[in-house]
Amino acid sequence: MSFLKSMNISASGLSAERVRMNVISSNIANAQTTRTPEGGPYKRKDVVFTARNSGLAFEDLMKQAFDPNLKEVKVDEIVTDQKEAKMVYNPQHPDANNEGFVAMPNISVMEEMVNLISSTRNFEANATAFNETKSMAQTALNIGKV
């Protein structure tokens, strides 16, 4: 496997985790949002990853036929959680219904923080793999100079 292929795989992980961190941050920021342009409270979003072949060139396709484990991670889609909103009793809230209940986003800030920590660790692991591959490539180039 070439150094560039390894770097591309790590870079795809970095990119995917960056998208996931942005979506999680949006969920946390909107944990109290009761009005959206679509109407109703903010709905939690989640990222769906998929493993895809890492190359499109014929040579890469042939290599993958012999080593199908080489995959890049890609963001397949961002899905909206379809769970019902939490109904919270707060008659003074401007969005309260006739009974005094407000439809709040079904977001657990604690769960989102755990997801954010997990995503951050995955990002760091991909950055470390990328940097180690770069270091190995630089060492190989220095060996060639001798």
N, C-alpha and C positions, 0 to 999 in steps of 0.2 A: 504494500500500500504506500502511495506517495505521501510526502509531507503535506502537500497541498490538499489532498483528499481528506486527510486527518484534520487539517485546519478548517476546511469547509464544513465538516461534520460538527466540529466544536462551535463554529460561527453560527450554524443553523440553530443549535441549542441556545446560544446567547440571544439570538433574535427572537426565538419563540418565548423564552422566559421573560424578555423585556416586554413583550405584548401582554403576557400573563400578569406581570407586576402592574402594568398600567390599568388593566381591567380590575384587578383587586383594589388598587388605589381608588378607582372610580366607585367601586362598591362601598368602600369605607367612607368616602367623601359624601355619598348619598344615602347613608344609613338612616337619616332623619328626613329625607325628602318626601313630602306627601303629595306634591303636584309635579307632573311631568307634561310635556307637550302631547303625549299620547293619552293623557288622562289617568288619574289615579296615582298611587305611590310608585316610586322608583322600583324597578324589578332587577334583582340581582343578575349579574351576567357571569358567565364562566367560559373558559377557553378550552377548546377541544384540539388536542394534538394528534397528529398522525405521522407514522413513519413512511418516508418516501425514498425511492431510489435516489442516490446522490448525484448521478451524472446522466447526461443526455447523449453524450458522444458515443459512437459505436464501440470504441475501445472500452469506455466505462461500462457499457451494457454487457459486454463480453466478460469483463472482470467480475461484475456482479452476478453473472450466471454461475461463476465458479465460487464466489464468496457472497452469498445472498445476505449475510449479516450486516453488511455495510449499508446503513440507512441514515438519512438526515431526518431531523424532526421539523415538521412544518405546522403552522397553525391552520387547522382545517376549517374551523369556524368559531365564532363567538355566539354562544347560545344564551337565551334569556330564560331564567328560572321561572317555571310556571306555577310555583307554590303560591297559595293564597296569601294575601297580605295579613299582617298581624293587626287585630283590632284592639286598640288601646283606648281605655276610657279617659277622655280629657275634654269635657264639655266647653272649656274656654278656647280651645284650638279653633282657628278659623275654618278648618276643613272637617270639623266634627259633624256627624250626621244628626238627625233629629233625636236620637237616643243618647248623644254625647260621645259616641265612639269615633275614633280617627283610624283610617286605614294607613298603617305604617309599613315600610318596606320589611320584607321577611329576611333581614340581614343580621347575622350574628357577627358583631365586630371582632369578638374573640376568635371565631372560626376564620374570619378573613385575615386576621393577624397571623394565625398559624399558617395559613396558605401563603401569606407573603413571606414569612420566614423560610418556608420550604422552597419557594420560588427563588429567593435570594441565595440560598445554599446551592441550588441547582445551577444558578447563574455563575456563582463563584467556582463551582466544579468545572464548568465548561471553560471559564476564563483560565483556570489553572491548566487544564488539558491543552488549550490553545497555546499558552505561553511555554509550556514544556515542549510541545512540538516545535515551536519556533526556536527554542533553545537547542534542541537536537539538530535542527536544520543548520543553525549557525555553527555548531560544533563540527558537523559533517563538512561544511564549507571550509572551516579552518584546518581540518585534517587534510583536505585536498590541497591546501597551499604549501604544505611541507614537502 
